[in-house]
């Protein structure tokens, strides 16, 4: 899969409003759900008890935690984009997160990403990503979010040359 490379704020701005791609499909296994339950201490039966879920859940099976689905966004976005000149990228938060539909264990999911907005900040950009997690074969996404990240880019030689000499020496 070819990743979209962003080497500058201008690169991000050029794709404002555009879909940049989707991650590979990932099968959500019971083992993945169980490990997330163990790490987060969220062991609700709808997630970790397949037999009870088969009997009592309207889905007839266990489902992934919404926060598990949300936590996969970082790795999914990493399959879609790269920042080859970034000094660092940080999660800044979310403007909106909705868990639209459940993710049954055994289903396949993928992340779909678009550049919603770009705002210049000192040394880089604050980017709002429109992120959706699709479930293969489902009519609605499992998750829909506006996710904010900050990327600080390495200074180019041209940028450094444009600064006054007294600033360059610091």
ABEGO torsion letter per residue (X at the ends): XBBBBBABAAAAAAABGBBAEBBBBBBBBAAAAAAAAAAAGBABAAAABAAAAAAABAAGBBBBBAAAAAAAAAAAAAAABBBAABABBBBAEBABBBBABBBBBGBBBBBBBBBABBBBBBGEBBBBBBBBBBBBGBABBABBBBBBBBBBBBBBAAAAAABBAAAAAX
